[in-house]
Amino acid sequence: MIGREDRRWFSDRVNIRIKVRPYFYLIIFLIFWLWGCASSLHKASLNLTRAQVLERSFQKELAVAHYRKTLEEASREVRRKPGAQAYVLKGLAEFKLGQLPEASRSFSLAASLGEDRSESWAREVSLYGLALAFEQQGMEYPASRLLTFLAEKGKFTPVVRASLGKLVDFRLKSLSKVSDREKDKILNDSVKLVEKVLNEDPACGFYHYLLSQLFSHQQRYLESFEEAVAARELGLPSVEVFRDNDNQIVFCYQKLKQVLAGDELEQFSKNYKAWIKKWGWPDEETPDWKRR
């Protein structure tokens, strides 16, 4: 039989469990709730990284899907606990998805919460959106003026790259409408601008691609070839740009075969064959993607 002391001990143990159990479940709930909050920010960051990797490998649809997941997780995070990092992630995803007003607002909110860089990002995204609006209305002069400012003074890398690409495209399209003297000025100014930006970010393949295009219009084919090779090796932002760059490499090869001679031609041909062997091209004028 259970003695009085044993019954008292057993009763005390039961009472302790009854009292502790609600607190135990509350603690477990709080742990999972806090983990869920941290998880949204972590998931947003992880999805952004995945999107960037997919974008660099030209898997555009998958990249867009991950940018949308980034936006979803970052939006969930700012609803739970608004913070500068969450708003920055939200703004980056919105910019990549073409939601420029929303991106500008997110960066502004990040700035108000202590992210100093985001204040200038918000302004630059707004100006870039205005430049696109001018372009759509056929107002190339104000569009070019804004794009020039962003390319020269911008701090937000995605806007700088997009602005410089559009600006160079505008200028190259204008060459057929101007005199030879003005053409030279446009090309020289454009080369200086791209070289300036390239010096600040020498690992950007897209800048090398733009410089290659400009050198080609100046008939500086060897330099154009070298920049196109650098662009291919460093990586390009889209399949279209990648293939255009390959076509530029072939174009420079064809031109240089005509203008080089003797040892210079022999050395160039040797270097060219080494590059196309590395890239897996079947011959000197057929990029590997044309064979697929």
Backbone torsions as a table, in degrees:
resi	resn	phi	psi	omega
1	MET	NA	149.8	-178.9
2	ILE	-83.5	126.8	-179.1
3	GLY	-76.3	169.9	-179.0
4	ARG	-59.3	-43.1	-179.4
5	GLU	-64.7	-39.6	179.4
6	ASP	-64.6	-42.5	179.1
7	ARG	-63.6	-40.1	178.9
8	ARG	-63.7	-42.0	178.6
9	TRP	-62.4	-44.4	-179.5
10	PHE	-63.2	-42.1	179.9
11	SER	-63.6	-40.9	178.5
12	ASP	-62.7	-41.0	-179.9
13	ARG	-63.3	-42.8	179.6
14	VAL	-63.1	-44.2	-179.9
15	ASN	-62.7	-39.5	178.4
16	ILE	-62.0	-44.2	-179.2
17	ARG	-63.6	-40.6	-179.5
18	ILE	-63.9	-37.7	-179.5
19	LYS	-74.1	-37.1	-174.9
20	VAL	-77.7	-34.8	-172.4
21	ARG	-54.5	-46.8	178.9
22	PRO	-60.3	-39.5	178.7
23	TYR	-68.0	-35.5	179.2
24	PHE	-61.7	-47.8	180.0
25	TYR	-65.5	-35.2	177.8
26	LEU	-64.1	-42.6	178.8
27	ILE	-63.2	-44.9	178.2
28	ILE	-60.7	-42.3	178.6
29	PHE	-61.3	-44.6	-179.4
30	LEU	-63.5	-39.2	179.0
31	ILE	-61.4	-48.2	-178.6
32	PHE	-69.1	-33.5	177.9
33	TRP	-66.3	-44.7	178.2
34	LEU	-65.5	-38.6	178.2
35	TRP	-63.6	-39.2	179.1
36	GLY	-63.9	-39.4	178.2
37	CYS	-63.4	-48.0	179.4
38	ALA	-65.2	-33.0	-177.1
39	SER	-64.9	-38.0	179.8
40	SER	-60.3	-44.8	179.1
41	LEU	-65.6	-42.3	179.3
42	HIS	-64.4	-43.7	-180.0
43	LYS	-64.3	-39.2	178.4
44	ALA	-61.4	-46.3	179.6
45	SER	-63.7	-42.5	-179.8
46	LEU	-65.0	-43.1	179.5
47	ASN	-66.3	-35.1	177.0
48	LEU	-63.6	-44.1	178.3
49	THR	-61.9	-44.6	178.8
50	ARG	-61.9	-42.1	179.6
51	ALA	-61.0	-42.3	-179.6
52	GLN	-65.4	-40.0	177.9
53	VAL	-64.5	-45.0	179.5
54	LEU	-64.1	-38.0	178.8
55	GLU	-63.0	-41.4	179.8
56	ARG	-67.9	-24.5	178.0
57	SER	-97.0	15.5	174.0
58	PHE	66.5	22.2	175.7
59	GLN	-93.8	74.3	-169.0
60	LYS	-62.0	-46.0	-176.1
61	GLU	-64.2	-42.8	177.8
62	LEU	-66.4	-37.8	178.6
63	ALA	-62.2	-44.6	178.7
64	VAL	-60.9	-40.5	179.1
65	ALA	-60.8	-39.8	-180.0
66	HIS	-75.0	-31.5	173.3
67	TYR	-64.4	-37.5	177.3
68	ARG	-66.1	-39.0	176.8
69	LYS	-65.9	-38.0	175.6
70	THR	-58.9	-46.6	-180.0
71	LEU	-62.8	-41.5	-179.6
72	GLU	-62.8	-47.3	-178.0
73	GLU	-69.6	-40.7	179.0
74	ALA	-65.3	-39.0	177.6
75	SER	-64.5	-39.9	176.7
76	ARG	-61.9	-40.3	-179.1
77	GLU	-65.9	-43.2	-177.9
78	VAL	-71.0	-23.9	174.3
79	ARG	-71.6	-35.8	-179.9
80	ARG	-78.3	-50.0	-176.0
81	LYS	-151.2	92.1	-178.8
82	PRO	-56.9	129.2	179.3
83	GLY	-148.2	158.0	-176.2
84	ALA	-60.9	-44.1	-177.2
85	GLN	-63.5	-42.0	179.3
86	ALA	-63.0	-41.3	179.5
87	TYR	-68.7	-33.6	176.3
88	VAL	-64.9	-46.5	178.1
89	LEU	-61.0	-41.7	178.3
90	LYS	-62.0	-44.2	179.7
91	GLY	-64.5	-40.5	179.0
92	LEU	-62.9	-43.6	178.9
93	ALA	-65.2	-42.6	179.7
94	GLU	-63.2	-39.5	178.4
95	PHE	-62.8	-44.7	-179.6
96	LYS	-65.2	-28.3	179.5
97	LEU	-89.2	4.1	176.8
98	GLY	80.1	14.2	179.5
99	GLN	-93.5	73.6	-170.2
100	LEU	-67.7	-45.7	178.1
101	PRO	-59.9	-40.9	179.4
102	GLU	-65.3	-40.1	179.0
103	ALA	-63.4	-43.2	178.6
104	SER	-60.7	-41.4	179.9
105	ARG	-66.0	-42.0	-180.0
106	SER	-62.3	-42.4	178.9
107	PHE	-66.3	-36.3	177.3
108	SER	-62.9	-42.3	178.9
109	LEU	-66.9	-36.8	176.5
110	ALA	-63.1	-38.9	178.6
111	ALA	-64.7	-40.0	-179.7
112	SER	-66.8	-18.6	179.8
113	LEU	-101.5	10.7	171.8
114	GLY	112.3	-2.3	178.4
115	GLU	-87.5	96.4	-171.0
116	ASP	-62.0	-39.3	-177.2
117	ARG	-62.5	-30.3	-172.4
118	SER	-66.4	-22.3	-179.9
119	GLU	-63.4	-45.6	178.0
120	SER	-71.5	-33.9	177.3
121	TRP	-60.0	-42.6	-179.1
122	ALA	-60.3	-44.5	179.6
123	ARG	-64.0	-43.1	-177.2
124	GLU	-66.5	-39.4	177.3
125	VAL	-63.5	-40.5	178.4
126	SER	-63.2	-43.7	179.5
127	LEU	-66.1	-38.0	178.1
128	TYR	-64.9	-41.4	176.4
129	GLY	-61.6	-38.6	177.6
130	LEU	-66.5	-39.5	177.5
131	ALA	-61.2	-41.1	177.9
132	LEU	-65.1	-37.7	178.2
133	ALA	-64.5	-42.7	176.3
134	PHE	-61.3	-42.2	-179.6
135	GLU	-61.2	-45.1	-178.7
136	GLN	-62.9	-27.8	179.1
137	GLN	-90.7	6.2	179.2
138	GLY	76.6	15.3	-178.5
139	MET	-96.0	78.2	-172.4
140	GLU	-71.1	-32.8	-177.5
141	TYR	-63.9	-54.1	178.3
142	PRO	-64.5	-32.0	176.7
143	ALA	-63.4	-46.9	-179.9
144	SER	-63.6	-37.8	179.6
145	ARG	-62.4	-44.7	178.3
146	LEU	-67.1	-41.5	-179.8
147	LEU	-64.7	-36.9	177.2
148	THR	-62.9	-45.4	178.4
149	PHE	-59.6	-45.6	-178.0
150	LEU	-66.7	-39.2	179.5
151	ALA	-67.1	-36.2	-176.8
152	GLU	-84.3	-39.0	-170.6
153	LYS	-112.6	-9.7	-173.9
154	GLY	-64.4	151.2	178.2
155	LYS	-114.4	-19.5	-178.6
156	PHE	-88.3	106.6	-170.1
157	THR	-52.8	-47.0	179.4
158	PRO	-57.5	-37.6	178.5
159	VAL	-71.3	-40.9	179.4
160	VAL	-60.2	-47.2	-179.1
161	ARG	-63.8	-46.7	-179.7
162	ALA	-63.6	-40.8	-178.2
163	SER	-67.1	-44.1	-179.4
164	LEU	-65.2	-39.5	178.0
165	GLY	-61.4	-45.8	179.5
166	LYS	-67.3	-37.7	-179.1
167	LEU	-64.7	-46.2	178.2
168	VAL	-62.1	-40.5	178.0
169	ASP	-61.4	-44.5	176.5
170	PHE	-57.2	-48.0	-175.4
171	ARG	-66.9	-39.7	179.0
172	LEU	-66.5	-36.8	178.8
173	LYS	-67.7	-25.7	-177.5
174	SER	-81.1	-11.4	-172.9
175	LEU	-62.7	-33.2	-177.4
176	SER	-72.5	-11.3	-175.3
177	LYS	-103.4	-0.1	-173.1
178	VAL	-122.5	167.5	178.3
179	SER	-71.9	166.5	179.6
180	ASP	-61.0	-38.5	179.9
181	ARG	-64.3	-45.0	178.6
182	GLU	-67.2	-35.3	177.5
183	LYS	-60.4	-45.5	178.6
184	ASP	-61.2	-40.7	179.6
185	LYS	-64.2	-44.8	179.5
186	ILE	-60.3	-45.5	-178.6
187	LEU	-66.7	-44.0	-180.0
188	ASN	-62.8	-44.4	178.8
189	ASP	-63.2	-39.2	-178.8
190	SER	-68.0	-41.1	178.1
191	VAL	-61.1	-44.6	179.5
192	LYS	-60.7	-42.2	-179.3
193	LEU	-64.8	-46.8	-179.4
194	VAL	-65.5	-40.6	178.6
195	GLU	-63.2	-37.2	178.4
196	LYS	-63.4	-47.3	179.8
197	VAL	-66.7	-38.1	-179.8
198	LEU	-64.0	-35.8	178.2
199	ASN	-62.8	-28.9	179.2
200	GLU	-83.7	-21.2	-179.6
201	ASP	-144.7	70.3	-173.8
202	PRO	-67.3	-14.5	-179.2
203	ALA	-90.0	4.1	-179.8
204	CYS	-84.6	108.9	-179.8
205	GLY	-61.5	-32.5	-178.2
206	PHE	-63.6	-37.2	178.1
207	TYR	-66.1	-38.9	176.3
208	HIS	-63.9	-38.5	176.8
209	TYR	-61.0	-46.1	179.3
210	LEU	-62.2	-41.6	179.7
211	LEU	-65.7	-38.0	176.8
212	SER	-60.1	-42.8	179.3
213	GLN	-62.6	-42.6	-179.5
214	LEU	-67.4	-44.0	178.1
215	PHE	-60.0	-37.0	179.8
216	SER	-63.0	-40.7	177.8
217	HIS	-68.6	-21.7	174.8
218	GLN	-90.3	4.5	-179.0
219	GLN	61.6	29.2	174.8
220	ARG	-97.1	73.3	-166.8
221	TYR	-70.5	-35.5	179.1
222	LEU	-66.5	-43.7	177.4
223	GLU	-66.5	-36.8	177.3
224	SER	-63.1	-42.8	177.9
225	PHE	-61.3	-46.5	-178.1
226	GLU	-61.8	-40.8	179.2
227	GLU	-69.2	-35.9	178.1
228	ALA	-67.0	-37.8	175.8
229	VAL	-63.7	-45.1	177.8
230	ALA	-59.7	-41.5	179.7
231	ALA	-61.7	-43.8	-180.0
232	ARG	-64.7	-41.0	-177.9
233	GLU	-70.2	-34.9	-176.3
234	LEU	-85.7	-20.6	178.6
235	GLY	107.0	145.3	-177.3
236	LEU	-127.7	157.6	-168.0
237	PRO	-78.3	-15.0	-177.3
238	SER	-154.4	162.7	177.7
239	VAL	-61.6	-40.0	-177.6
240	GLU	-62.1	-45.8	179.6
241	VAL	-67.8	-40.0	178.9
242	PHE	-58.2	-46.9	-177.9
243	ARG	-71.8	-36.6	176.0
244	ASP	-62.7	-37.5	178.0
245	ASN	-65.8	-40.3	176.1
246	ASP	-63.0	-41.9	177.1
247	ASN	-62.5	-34.7	177.1
248	GLN	-65.9	-39.0	177.4
249	ILE	-60.6	-45.6	179.3
250	VAL	-64.7	-42.2	179.0
251	PHE	-59.5	-45.1	179.0
252	CYS	-64.3	-38.3	177.2
253	TYR	-59.4	-46.1	-179.8
254	GLN	-62.8	-42.4	180.0
255	LYS	-67.7	-42.7	-176.3
256	LEU	-69.2	-28.7	174.9
257	LYS	-63.1	-27.6	-178.2
258	GLN	-85.5	-31.6	-172.8
259	VAL	-100.7	-21.7	178.9
260	LEU	-90.5	157.2	178.7
261	ALA	-151.5	162.8	173.6
262	GLY	61.4	-135.8	-176.6
263	ASP	-63.4	-35.9	-179.9
264	GLU	-62.5	-44.3	179.2
265	LEU	-66.0	-40.6	180.0
266	GLU	-63.0	-44.6	-179.9
267	GLN	-66.5	-42.2	179.1
268	PHE	-62.8	-44.3	-179.7
269	SER	-61.2	-39.1	178.4
270	LYS	-63.8	-46.6	179.1
271	ASN	-64.0	-41.3	-178.1
272	TYR	-62.7	-44.1	179.9
273	LYS	-64.3	-33.7	178.1
274	ALA	-66.1	-41.1	179.7
275	TRP	-67.0	-48.2	-176.0
276	ILE	-69.0	-26.7	173.9
277	LYS	-66.2	-43.0	177.7
278	LYS	-61.6	-39.1	-177.3
279	TRP	-82.2	-10.7	179.0
280	GLY	79.8	27.0	177.5
281	TRP	-75.5	139.4	179.7
282	PRO	-70.8	-27.8	176.2
283	ASP	-156.5	-179.6	-171.9
284	GLU	-64.4	-23.9	-173.9
285	GLU	-119.2	15.9	-178.9
286	THR	-129.7	100.1	173.6
287	PRO	-59.3	153.9	-174.7
288	ASP	-59.9	-33.2	-177.8
289	TRP	-70.6	-19.5	177.4
290	LYS	-76.6	-19.1	-178.2
291	ARG	-86.0	-18.8	-175.4
292	ARG	-73.5	NA	NA
